[in-house]
Amino acid sequence: MSEASNPCGQGDAARLDATPHLCGKAMSAAIQLLTSNHHHGASHCTLGVPALTSAAAQEPAKGGLRPPVADTDFKEKYPPDRELGHELDDTARVWKVYRGEAIDHDDALLKTWNETVNILLTFAGLFSAAVTSFVAASTDDLKPDPNAYVANLLFTMGNATAGASPFAHLPPPPSLDAAPTSLARVVNGFWYTSLFLSLAAALLCILVKQWLDEYTARTRGSAKHPRQWAQRRSFYFQGLNDWHVAAIISFLPLFLHLALFLFLAGLTAFLWDLDSAIRWVMLALMSVLLAVYLVSLFLPVWSAACPSSSCLNSEHVDLSSEYSKSSTGDFRPVLTVCL
């Protein structure tokens, strides 16, 4: 083959002529390598770089960017953009990745919240039924005693008879306008407050489940393109953060915890005048339970690895860290969402 028919060879010869300082052996090796590349049909006269012969390499690239081979599951699921400068288009890869990751995140988060709310609803229902039975029995202590009318009538009739009264050695009957005792007020006050807190927790749990279902319906609907879906989901998820839905769910167990301890306190007061042994046993058991509860609640403050840590502890730590910035003059507490 003549030199005129090999433009690559002409360029190589020119480059070799421009370097007269090379030694003879180096020049001979370079000429031999160029000749070998030419005789083997190389498409590019490049030293040491073999020609690409695959179909993907021969396909012309659009916009100067050729998508890589889908050698991973991630690339196969989310193919890269084929053109440079279009990474934020309506159907770009970033919005598809965002949608997949956001759905996985929301599924895990909503599952945890729904399970927590379902447990609280079940406990609130059973606890309210138990407290209602005690309230129904203790409410009579707040009403006038119907037997007092009969006792006063008999006592009056006995004293009206001639001669010695058969009721003279008996204490006078209770007054008809006697007010409820302080102990009865305390017992019913504890139990009615406990019942109110358990019912309030049940109502808030129902509202929270409605909020979560509405969020799911709004974010799982179809959209014109992935970018519009990402904007809509980001808008509603920011609403969950701004309205502190996670903080509300974290504080819901406190209603039931307080209701339980108020019920136990009322039960101890109810047994106060009935039996001294049972009274002190109930008081000791309630004190032990309260101590265990307080220790499990505040122990994670000193030990972050404590297994009794809950989302409520995280809310407390976040509030403390925000208030610790008071030296800068920033007194705006922020409830960080537990995710």
Secondary structure, 3 states (H helix, E strand, C coil): CCCCCCHHHHHHHHHHHCCCCCCHHHHHHHHHHHHHHHHCCCCCCCCCCCCCCCHHHHCCCECCECCCCCCCHHHHHCCCCCCCCCCCCCCCHHHHHHHHHHHHHHHHHHHHHHHHHHHHHHHHHHHHHHHHHHHHHHHHHHCCCHHHHHHHHHHHHHHHCCCCCCCCCCCCCCCCCCCCCHHHHHHHHHHHHHHHHHHHHHHHHHHHHHHHHHHHHHHCCCCCCHHHHHHHHHHHHHHHHHCCHHHHHHHHHHHHHHHHHHHHHHHHHHCCCCCHHHHHHHHHHHHHHHHHHHHHHHHHHHCCCCCCCCHHHHHHHHHHHHHHHHHHCCCCCCCCCCC
